[in-house]
Amino acid sequence: QLQLVESGGGLVQPGGSLTLSCAASGFTFSTAAMKWYRQAPGKEREWLATIRDVAGNTLYLPSVKDRFTISRDNAKNTLTLQMNNLEPGDSAVYFCNVWTSGLGYWGQGTQVTVSS
């Protein structure tokens, strides 16, 4: 059974940092393109970043490119999003995502709140 479990969210002050993790199981993680999304209240879910399979090539939403870093540890089946210089507008529920066998899968999300 495919499973994605996000963790690492919390309350952080503006300018602070957080590292989100996504533990993956039930599929061949090392060959899957993995993505991070977020969804703020009243807004559509927004794609943030993609890391491709073994090559590890990355793509970012331009507004987060200089602040967020997506990475993966294929030995631990773990996806990570390092977020620096956080802003109140980054407050949202953050999700990891994978498409495999023609279906998209999501974790339950982890809440990030940026506030002083």
NORQUI-V499237 format. One record per residue. N is the residue number from 0. RES is the residue in three letters. SS is DSSP state (alpha for helix, beta for strand, coil for the rest). OMEGA is omega in degrees with one decimal (* if undefined). BURIAL is # if it has 16 or more other ideal C-beta (glycine too) atoms within 10 Angstrom, else .. Layout:
n = <N	N>
res = <RES	RES>
ss = <SS	SS>
omega = <OMEGA	OMEGA>
burial = <BURIAL	BURIAL>
//
This chain:
n = <0	1	2	3	4	5	6	7	8	9	10	11	12	13	14	15	16	17	18	19	20	21	22	23	24	25	26	27	28	29	30	31	32	33	34	35	36	37	38	39	40	41	42	43	44	45	46	47	48	49	50	51	52	53	54	55	56	57	58	59	60	61	62	63	64	65	66	67	68	69	70	71	72	73	74	75	76	77	78	79	80	81	82	83	84	85	86	87	88	89	90	91	92	93	94	95	96	97	98	99	100	101	102	103	104	105	106	107	108	109	110	111	112	113	114	115>
res = <GLN	LEU	GLN	LEU	VAL	GLU	SER	GLY	GLY	GLY	LEU	VAL	GLN	PRO	GLY	GLY	SER	LEU	THR	LEU	SER	CYS	ALA	ALA	SER	GLY	PHE	THR	PHE	SER	THR	ALA	ALA	MET	LYS	TRP	TYR	ARG	GLN	ALA	PRO	GLY	LYS	GLU	ARG	GLU	TRP	LEU	ALA	THR	ILE	ARG	ASP	VAL	ALA	GLY	ASN	THR	LEU	TYR	LEU	PRO	SER	VAL	LYS	ASP	ARG	PHE	THR	ILE	SER	ARG	ASP	ASN	ALA	LYS	ASN	THR	LEU	THR	LEU	GLN	MET	ASN	ASN	LEU	GLU	PRO	GLY	ASP	SER	ALA	VAL	TYR	PHE	CYS	ASN	VAL	TRP	THR	SER	GLY	LEU	GLY	TYR	TRP	GLY	GLN	GLY	THR	GLN	VAL	THR	VAL	SER	SER>
ss = <coil	coil	beta	beta	beta	beta	beta	coil	coil	beta	beta	beta	coil	coil	coil	coil	coil	beta	beta	beta	beta	beta	beta	beta	beta	coil	coil	coil	alpha	alpha	alpha	coil	coil	beta	beta	beta	beta	beta	beta	coil	coil	coil	coil	coil	coil	beta	beta	beta	beta	beta	beta	coil	coil	coil	coil	coil	coil	beta	beta	beta	coil	alpha	alpha	alpha	coil	coil	coil	beta	beta	beta	beta	beta	beta	coil	coil	coil	coil	beta	beta	beta	beta	beta	beta	coil	coil	coil	coil	alpha	alpha	alpha	coil	beta	beta	beta	beta	beta	beta	beta	beta	beta	coil	coil	beta	beta	beta	beta	coil	coil	coil	beta	beta	beta	beta	beta	coil	coil>
omega = <-179.4	-179.5	173.8	-177.8	178.9	175.9	174.2	178.9	179.2	179.1	-179.6	178.5	175.3	-176.3	-178.8	-177.0	173.2	173.3	177.8	177.2	175.6	177.8	-174.5	176.3	175.5	175.9	-179.0	-172.4	-170.9	-178.2	-176.7	169.2	-177.5	-175.6	168.8	174.2	169.9	177.8	175.7	-179.3	177.4	-178.9	177.4	175.9	-171.6	175.8	-178.9	-172.2	176.2	169.8	-175.7	-166.2	-172.1	-177.9	177.0	177.4	-174.2	174.3	-178.1	163.9	-175.5	-175.5	179.6	-171.0	-175.8	-176.8	-175.8	176.3	176.2	178.3	-178.7	172.9	-175.3	177.2	-177.8	-178.0	-176.1	175.8	-176.7	171.4	175.6	-176.7	-179.2	177.5	-175.7	-178.3	177.6	179.0	176.2	179.5	-175.7	167.3	-176.5	-175.7	166.0	-171.2	172.7	171.4	178.4	-177.9	175.6	-179.0	175.9	-178.8	-178.4	168.0	-178.3	178.9	175.4	-173.7	172.5	178.1	-179.9	-174.8	175.4	*>
burial = <.	.	.	#	.	#	.	#	#	.	.	#	.	.	.	.	.	#	.	#	#	#	#	#	.	.	#	.	#	.	.	#	.	#	#	#	#	#	.	.	.	.	.	.	.	.	.	#	#	#	#	.	.	.	.	.	.	.	.	#	.	.	.	#	.	.	.	#	#	#	.	#	.	#	.	.	#	#	#	#	#	.	#	.	.	#	.	.	.	#	#	#	#	#	#	#	#	#	.	.	.	.	.	.	#	.	#	.	#	#	.	#	.	#	.	.>
//
